[in-house]
Amino acid sequence: MRQDLAIAYGAFELKKSYQKNLAKGLLIAAILHLALIGGFLLYNLLAREDLETNLRVIKSLAELGPPPSLTKQEKPQLSVALPEVAPPSVGTPKPVPDEEVVEVEFATQKQLEQAVPVAEGNDEVAISIPEEELFPNRGDFVAVEVEPKVINKVQPIYPELARRANVEGTVFLDILVDKEGKVRKVEVLKASGTNVGFEEAAKEAVKQWVFSPAIQNDKPVAVWMTLPVKFEVK
């Protein structure tokens, strides 16, 4: 009998203890769940406040400020140093080589007398020969005692293309100097072979030169002569 009572009492205590532990466990689990839910809600609330703090809402166009300047920026000026160019030098005038001379037959004194019209009625002789006919043809050899000498010369302008490319060259010109020392004609005898404008520059400069005329039998005469013009970069 006592043994049955002891068993019944032990079962009652065990059941009572089980219910107490179950209630305690449920309470702890509820507290943990509430803590997790509260922490999650608190984190979302704080994150939303940070986002709202960092975001700035522009309500009007005036808050946007002035637009960036669209003015065209000036390009930097590039300075290119050009090489120093020595003024073109002109060689000493020299006669045309014999192998380049064209043989020309000159009229005899008798033929000249026959060609001159003679006025009737007086002893005066009227000679009317165009001045251009007194000039020798290019290639004609005219023997002179004194060759033309340069009195005033103009330096050729160095072509810009040749200056930038540092190109040098020499141009040989045939020039006709009249009996007054003026240059009447300029022709290229030998080009520089560079095709950068040396020939044109040399001709334009030499046309402005002034010479002392060639002398033949103590008289000034027109004569063709060959002249080299050099273009050199210093």
Sequence and secondary structure as in RCSB ss.txt:
>XXXX:A:sequence
MRQDLAIAYGAFELKKSYQKNLAKGLLIAAILHLALIGGFLLYNLLAREDLETNLRVIKSLAELGPPPSLTKQEK
PQLSVALPEVAPPSVGTPKPVPDEEVVEVEFATQKQLEQAVPVAEGNDEVAISIPEEELFPNRGDFVAVEVEPKV
INKVQPIYPELARRANVEGTVFLDILVDKEGKVRKVEVLKASGTNVGFEEAAKEAVKQWVFSPAIQNDKPVAVWM
TLPVKFEVK
>XXXX:A:secstr
 HHHHHHHHHHHHHHHHHHHHHHHHHHHHHHHHHHHHHHHHHHHHHHHHHHHHH     SGGGG           
         B   EE   B   GGG        HHHHHHHS   TTSS       GGGGS  TT     SB  EE
EE       HHHHHHT  EEEEEEEEE TTSBEEEEEEEE  SS SSHHHHHHHHHTT EEE EEETTEEE EEE
EEEEEE B 
